[in-house]
Amino acid sequence: MANTLSRTNRWANYRPSKGVWFWSSVGCVVATMVIGFGWGGWVTGGSAARMASDAASGSRAQLAAASCVVRFNSGPEATAQLVLLKNASSYQRNGMIEKDGWATMPGDTDPVAGAAGICVEKLLGAAVKTASTTPQG
């Protein structure tokens, strides 16, 4: 009875084996990776490169679409072209914007991928007014 040690004494006298140290370390590494990749927002180098490329492409398309709207609205017969665009089928609208060169950045020969769709959405939005319909004065 007198030989029983208190919990504090048993903890102080405990000496783990090499196996316990090894498996504890492995468990900590696995738990850190699961938490980091699952909830911590960690990504691999390939995923980071793909995300950066997608962001660059998306921002290029947004820039080209903004340029498209401005050039479309200040172009000749903007009101008539907007009516044609509204009357066209939804699958023909992007082609119309690309064919007329509105989705092509100045100095380039090919339209920017995704810019035509964004440009059409902005042109057909109610808040956009063409240059020929705004009051002069």
N, C-alpha and C positions, 0 to 999 in steps of 0.2 A: 504494500500500500504506500509506503513511504518512497518507493522507487518511481512512482509516476511523476513525470515532469509536466510542468504547466505548458500551455500552448505557446507561450512566448519563448520558453526555453527550447522546446522542440523545434520551433522555427529558427532559432539562432544556431542550433546544432545540425540542421539539415544540410547535407552536401549532395547536390544532384550529380548523377553520373553523366558521362559524355553523351550517351544516347538521349537523355532527357534534354541536355543543352542543345543538341543537334535538332531534335524534333520540335523543340520550342522555337528555335530560330527559323526553321522551315515554316512553321505555322504562322509566325509573325510576318514573314515575307509574303506568303500567300494571302494572308488577310489584308496586308497593305496594298497588294496589287488589285485584289478584288474591290476594295473600297476605292482605290484611286481611279481605276478604269470604269468601275460601275457608277460611282456617285461623285467622284472628285473631278471629273472633266478631263482626265488624261487621255491622250490620243497617241497613236503611233506616228512615226515620221511620214509614212505614206498617206495616212488619213489627213494629217496637217497640210501636206502639199496639195492634196485633192481639194480640201476646203479652201485653201488660199486661191487655187486656180478657179474654182467655182465663184468665189467672191469677186475676183478680178473680171471674169467673164460677165457676171451679173452687173457690175458697176459700169463696164464698157457698154453693155446693152442699154442701161438706164441713161447714160450720157448720150448715146446715139439717138435714143428715143426723144430726149429733150431737144436735141438739135433738129430732129425730124419734125417735131411739132412746130418749132419756131420757123423753120424753112417752109413748111407746108402752109402755115398761116400767112406768111409774107410773100408767098409765091403768087403767080398770076392765076386769076380765076379760082381763088381759094374756096369761095362759097360754092361754086359749081362743082368743084372737085370733092368737096365735103358731101354734097348731095349725092354724087355718084358713089362715094364710099359708103354712105349710109344705105343706099339702095342695093349695094352688092351683097352677095351671100357672105356669110361669116367666113367660109373657107376661102373666098376670093380676096378678101380685104388685105391680108398680109402680102399676097402676090402683087396687088395693085401698088401698095406702098413701096415694095422692093423694086418693081418694074420701073416706076417713075424715079427711082434713085433717092427717095426721101430717107431711107434707112441706111444709106451709105454715107460714111463720114467723109468730109471733104479731103481729097487727096488719096482716098482708097478706091479700089475698083469693085470690091465685093461688099454686099450689105452685111452689117453686123448681125451675128446670130442672135435671135430673140428680140431685136430692136423693133422690128415691124409690128409684132403683136402688142408691145407696150405702147408704141406710137398710135396704133389704131384705138386702143383703149382710151388713151388720153384725148385723141381727136373726137371720139364719139361721146366723151364725157360732157355733161351739161355745162360745166364751168368754163370750158374752152370756147373762145370766140375767135373767129377768123378776122384778119386785118381788114378785109373789105366790109365787114358788118359793124365794125366799131365806129362810132361817130367821129368825124374829122372836125377839128377845130379847137 
